[in-house]
């Protein structure tokens, strides 16, 4: 059996190397997605492609506001959230805005493909670039407003038996909401439910396209985009579910920080966090 020190060292080294690789791959992949979607006229005029373009931009923001500071902390023990109260607030503000907006755009993209491939004309009309523009603006405004409590409640909290501080919420009620409402519901459960449900419906619609009298170009575009969003739905389950399970275990189990079980749980937590960030790095 490995010692506690070795398990902790494996956890740290995994976070460092996998975190740096994920950040670099995510930035490059996100920029490539944006270039591809914006360079092709077919995608520029498609509402689903617009959602995916905005999602790629938001994923870059998510990696920059969350994973990059985490990598700096592991590599160089640099934590700007402790030295700067403004950075403490703004980092968490943009992290939640980018992550929620990205998840919402993913949900809207799957819903849009369901509407675009639906046989009912009254539903198809909601799959339009104008609706997409308005929806994205509305979503971003909502999640920016949602982050206002972070600017109010996040501050430097003294760490017990230490001279250091941590960037955390000073309001216990908001901290409970952050744990159960934000992380478990908005980040994990709700996106999985929405994308899974409408992904199945979109797949059913696409399987019926061959029997409808629609232009070949549109049919192939709908098939291509539906495959893309279905792959993304699969990524949702593979990358978010492990993080959710370990996060819930971390909440439910109270372990001694010096115990071997706690070291194992932290290793699992760092692995699933890295996998969660990989979800943003390999989008599409």
Wavefront OBJ file of the C-alpha trace (Angstrom):
o trace
v 0.000 0.000 0.000
v 1.256 3.465 -0.893
v 1.968 5.864 1.944
v -0.106 9.002 2.525
v 2.783 11.199 1.365
v 3.110 9.294 -1.903
v -0.659 9.483 -2.549
v -0.603 13.239 -1.884
v 2.400 13.657 -4.179
v 0.682 11.693 -6.965
v -2.372 13.901 -6.539
v -0.313 17.087 -6.849
v 1.786 15.884 -9.788
v -1.289 14.692 -11.669
v -2.967 18.067 -11.157
v 0.125 19.898 -12.405
v 0.869 17.972 -15.589
v -2.674 17.151 -16.619
v -3.821 20.668 -15.713
v -1.181 22.373 -17.862
v -1.852 20.023 -20.780
v -5.617 20.560 -20.483
v -5.245 24.347 -20.424
v -3.017 24.458 -23.523
v -5.167 21.951 -25.445
v -8.345 23.761 -24.405
v -7.181 27.189 -25.562
v -5.931 25.866 -28.905
v -9.038 23.724 -29.438
v -11.398 26.549 -28.522
v -9.724 28.978 -30.908
v -9.828 26.378 -33.705
v -13.549 25.844 -33.114
v -14.227 29.580 -33.331
v -12.189 29.924 -36.546
v -13.959 26.977 -38.198
v -17.462 28.126 -37.252
v -16.835 31.712 -38.316
v -15.018 30.901 -41.553
v -17.807 28.834 -43.132
v -20.922 30.666 -44.305
v -23.081 27.595 -43.692
v -22.191 27.667 -39.999
v -22.354 31.464 -39.663
v -26.005 31.406 -40.716
v -26.940 28.384 -38.582
v -28.384 28.946 -35.100
v -26.973 25.724 -33.619
v -23.486 26.573 -34.919
v -23.852 30.041 -33.375
v -24.572 28.496 -29.961
v -21.526 26.248 -30.340
v -19.343 29.213 -31.356
v -20.330 31.218 -28.283
v -19.856 28.107 -26.141
v -16.283 27.721 -27.425
v -15.518 31.360 -26.546
v -17.012 30.902 -23.072
v -15.013 27.699 -22.571
v -11.824 29.689 -23.185
v -13.019 32.150 -20.543
v -13.789 29.277 -18.174
v -10.313 27.768 -18.562
v -8.625 31.166 -18.203
v -10.564 32.253 -15.114
v -10.472 28.923 -13.287
v -7.916 26.390 -14.547
v -5.093 28.855 -15.263
v -4.995 30.230 -11.676
v -5.221 26.644 -10.364
v -2.185 25.689 -12.450
v -0.254 28.711 -11.195
v -1.008 27.721 -7.617
v 0.210 24.146 -8.128
v 3.284 25.092 -10.159
v 4.558 28.235 -8.435
v 2.428 28.519 -5.254
v 0.980 31.747 -6.677
v -2.558 32.547 -5.557
v -3.639 36.035 -6.594
v -7.025 35.517 -4.942
v -5.281 35.725 -1.553
v -3.143 38.782 -2.314
v -5.922 40.733 -4.056
v -9.492 40.990 -2.801
v -10.658 42.369 -6.156
v -9.183 39.372 -7.966
v -10.757 37.060 -5.382
v -14.198 38.396 -6.267
v -13.723 38.805 -10.030
v -12.220 35.354 -10.566
v -15.220 33.621 -9.008
v -17.616 36.029 -10.744
v -16.280 35.280 -14.229
v -15.862 31.572 -13.442
v -19.548 31.166 -12.632
v -20.663 33.411 -15.522
v -18.569 31.534 -18.110
v -19.371 28.047 -16.824
v -23.131 28.647 -16.550
v -23.320 30.475 -19.888
v -21.325 27.711 -21.591
v -23.565 24.988 -20.144
v -26.666 26.945 -21.146
v -25.392 27.401 -24.720
v -24.806 23.655 -24.888
v -28.380 23.054 -23.734
v -29.693 25.595 -26.256
v -27.681 23.965 -29.060
v -29.221 20.560 -28.320
v -32.709 22.060 -28.044
v -32.129 23.971 -31.279
v -31.221 20.778 -33.110
v -34.375 19.161 -31.795
v -36.410 22.106 -33.114
v -34.550 22.242 -36.456
v -35.111 18.547 -37.134
v -38.695 18.540 -35.872
v -41.447 17.794 -38.391
v -43.732 20.534 -37.038
v -43.238 23.913 -38.825
v -44.497 25.857 -35.783
v -41.562 24.479 -33.770
v -39.010 24.782 -36.579
v -39.455 28.558 -36.720
v -37.871 28.855 -33.253
v -34.656 27.457 -34.714
v -33.401 30.703 -36.256
v -30.297 32.834 -36.029
v -32.330 35.785 -34.701
v -33.718 33.687 -31.852
v -30.192 32.433 -31.169
v -28.780 35.984 -30.942
v -31.519 37.090 -28.561
v -31.255 33.925 -26.466
v -27.491 34.231 -25.991
v -27.740 37.908 -24.994
v -30.486 37.073 -22.507
v -28.552 34.113 -21.052
v -25.334 36.076 -20.547
v -27.185 38.958 -18.865
v -29.004 36.540 -16.537
v -25.819 34.770 -15.426
v -23.954 38.060 -14.984
v -26.749 39.205 -12.665
v -26.626 35.803 -10.966
v -23.005 36.502 -10.018
v -23.702 39.747 -8.135
v -23.861 37.954 -4.724
v -20.298 36.749 -5.356
v -19.114 40.359 -5.579
v -20.960 41.067 -2.327
v -20.138 38.019 -0.193
v -16.780 36.687 -1.370
v -13.920 37.969 0.750
v -10.719 36.939 2.529
v -11.511 34.473 5.331
v -8.764 33.714 7.936
v -7.682 30.070 8.067
v -7.836 28.592 11.579
v -4.478 27.977 13.278
v -2.696 29.784 10.460
v -1.703 33.278 9.383
v -3.019 32.738 5.848
v -6.354 33.564 4.249
v -8.679 31.875 1.797
v -11.015 33.363 -0.802
v -14.480 32.236 0.245
v -18.009 33.378 0.967
v -18.667 35.206 4.224
v -22.379 34.352 4.057
v -23.290 30.819 5.169
v -26.623 30.801 3.323
v -24.969 31.776 0.049
v -22.273 29.151 0.666
v -24.985 26.493 0.987
v -26.558 27.701 -2.253
v -23.158 27.600 -3.959
v -22.638 23.992 -2.884
v -26.061 22.541 -3.598
v -27.711 25.028 -5.963
v -24.811 26.137 -8.145
v -22.487 23.108 -8.243
v -24.858 20.172 -7.918
v -27.906 21.602 -9.680
v -26.861 24.256 -12.230
v -23.435 22.848 -13.125
v -24.082 19.109 -12.901
v -27.657 17.810 -12.749
v -29.630 20.287 -14.882
v -27.330 20.318 -17.968
v -27.197 16.517 -17.957
v -30.980 16.282 -17.750
v -31.672 18.851 -20.502
v -28.984 17.708 -22.951
v -29.785 14.040 -22.393
v -33.524 14.505 -22.949
v -33.350 16.713 -26.035
v -30.374 14.777 -27.397
v -32.501 11.624 -27.552
v -35.350 13.565 -29.164
v -33.010 15.136 -31.739
v -31.564 11.739 -32.592
v -35.067 10.400 -33.159
v -35.853 13.338 -35.459
v -32.649 12.871 -37.467
v -33.437 9.200 -38.000
v -36.646 10.340 -39.730
v -35.014 12.929 -42.032
v -34.589 10.462 -44.888
v -38.374 10.178 -45.143
v -38.982 13.928 -45.462
v -38.870 16.110 -48.542
v -36.197 18.621 -47.545
v -33.122 19.931 -49.451
v -30.133 17.587 -49.401
v -27.731 20.301 -48.175
v -29.942 21.147 -45.221
v -30.430 17.467 -44.416
v -26.687 16.823 -44.343
v -26.025 19.965 -42.281
v -28.648 18.935 -39.740
v -27.150 15.443 -39.533
v -23.636 16.827 -39.075
v -24.619 19.289 -36.360
v -26.782 16.721 -34.584
v -23.869 14.274 -34.470
v -21.673 17.036 -33.043
v -24.101 17.903 -30.258
v -24.765 14.231 -29.473
v -21.025 13.656 -29.052
v -21.008 16.662 -26.754
v -23.884 15.162 -24.754
v -21.815 11.994 -24.353
v -18.907 14.109 -23.111
v -21.288 15.665 -20.593
v -22.020 12.317 -19.018
v -18.468 10.961 -19.160
v -16.787 14.065 -17.720
v -19.358 15.620 -15.394
v -20.838 12.522 -13.694
v -17.538 11.372 -12.056
v -16.928 14.905 -10.767
v -20.465 15.036 -9.352
v -20.122 11.680 -7.574
v -16.791 12.541 -5.924
v -18.048 16.025 -5.027
v -21.065 14.531 -3.256
v -18.854 12.010 -1.445
v -16.614 14.844 -0.314
v -19.667 16.585 1.149
v -21.170 13.508 2.765
v -18.048 11.938 4.311
v -16.248 13.687 7.162
v -12.685 12.351 7.301
v -9.598 13.209 9.308
v -7.323 15.312 7.085
v -4.347 13.200 8.177
v -5.980 9.886 7.331
v -5.192 7.646 4.391
v -8.843 7.663 3.292
v -8.805 11.453 3.079
v -5.674 11.348 0.899
v -7.387 8.840 -1.416
v -10.500 11.003 -1.611
v -8.413 14.061 -2.466
v -6.650 12.108 -5.197
v -10.024 11.101 -6.644
v -11.192 14.715 -6.321
v -8.180 16.100 -8.203
v -8.563 13.477 -10.931
v -12.268 14.209 -11.439
v -11.663 17.977 -11.370
v -9.056 17.511 -14.110
v -11.538 15.392 -16.070
v -14.183 18.093 -15.572
v -11.867 20.737 -17.053
v -11.050 18.355 -19.878
v -14.733 18.580 -20.802
v -14.216 22.286 -21.580
v -10.941 21.546 -23.382
v -12.256 18.921 -25.822
v -15.611 20.514 -26.693
v -16.403 19.499 -30.261
l 1 2 3 4 5 6 7 8 9 10 11 12 13 14 15 16 17 18 19 20 21 22 23 24 25 26 27 28 29 30 31 32 33 34 35 36 37 38 39 40 41 42 43 44 45 46 47 48 49 50 51 52 53 54 55 56 57 58 59 60 61 62 63 64 65 66 67 68 69 70 71 72 73 74 75 76 77 78 79 80 81 82 83 84 85 86 87 88 89 90 91 92 93 94 95 96 97 98 99 100 101 102 103 104 105 106 107 108 109 110 111 112 113 114 115 116 117 118 119 120 121 122 123 124 125 126 127 128 129 130 131 132 133 134 135 136 137 138 139 140 141 142 143 144 145 146 147 148 149 150 151 152 153 154 155 156 157 158 159 160 161 162 163 164 165 166 167 168 169 170 171 172 173 174 175 176 177 178 179 180 181 182 183 184 185 186 187 188 189 190 191 192 193 194 195 196 197 198 199 200 201 202 203 204 205 206 207 208 209 210 211 212 213 214 215 216 217 218 219 220 221 222 223 224 225 226 227 228 229 230 231 232 233 234 235 236 237 238 239 240 241 242 243 244 245 246 247 248 249 250 251 252 253 254 255 256 257 258 259 260 261 262 263 264 265 266 267 268 269 270 271 272 273 274 275 276 277 278 279 280 281 282 283 284
